[in-house]
Amino acid sequence: MKRGEYDVMARVEDHLWWYRGLRRLVVRSLAHNLSAGAAPLIVDVGCGTGGTFRAVRAALPGVRYVGLDPEAKALEHCRSRGLRSLIQASVADMPVRLQSADALVCLDVLCYRGVDAAAALRRFFEVLRPGGVLVVNLPAFESLRGEHDLAVGIARRFRAAELQALCRRAGFTILLLSYWNAALFLPLWLWRQLSRSAGEAEARSDTARFPRWLNVLFTGLVLSEVGLTRWIRWPWGSSVVVVARRPS
């Protein structure tokens, strides 16, 4: 990811529609699936600028939270948001004890160049305690590739069946698998086709391009859709999320 994109992320992730939808999915998945116990440990692999930490701690104040990210700039933003348990490390060399985490969150990390998704999921399985919960989100559908991917470093997009197979081969039991942001799939597809002509040097993410009125509209749409994922598995969307468990 371009270093400047971390500043953009930190500025908008508390209110931008896409982040709000993702945080709602993560918080609900953890709240419904974490095993009962005192101060469960959550490891956030690729914690970015700390928005997920803030959302989880607001909803689940009793948890212990550890953030990992290879970028020092991202960790600086995390510290400014109050996250103190931080490790500068990549997904390939995460220094976390085996069977130590009650939950592991990994949001839009396995899509980066040089990341072996299958190996990462096997490592996640080892780090989680028996009964531990995994939440993974990834960009979906190669047809949505555009300027945004160049700016934030997305090298690979996933289909739900592919993510399901990777999780099962690593040993996980699937609790939830769904695309999301289905309502905005078509307009995003059109925009991404138009933006493919941008070169990597001048590429900018979509993150800071939404006027306030459009962000309000999109927020209502995506939060309504996320609420329905309890009962509906969307057949398409710009992202795919899986919630899985290491068997006891």
Secondary structure, 3 states (H helix, E strand, C coil): CCHHHHHHHHHHCCCCHHHHHHHHHHHHHHHHHCCCCCCCEEEEECCCCCHHHHHHHHHCCCCEEEEEECCHHHHHHHHHCCCCCEEECCHHHCCCCCCCEEEEEEECCCCECCCCHHHHHHHHHHHEEEEEEEEEEEEECHHHCCHHHHHHCECCCECHHHHHHHHHHHCCEEEEEEEECCCCHHHHHHHHHHHHHCCCCCCCCCCCCCCHHHHHHHHHHHHHHHHHCCCCCECCCCEEEEEEECCC
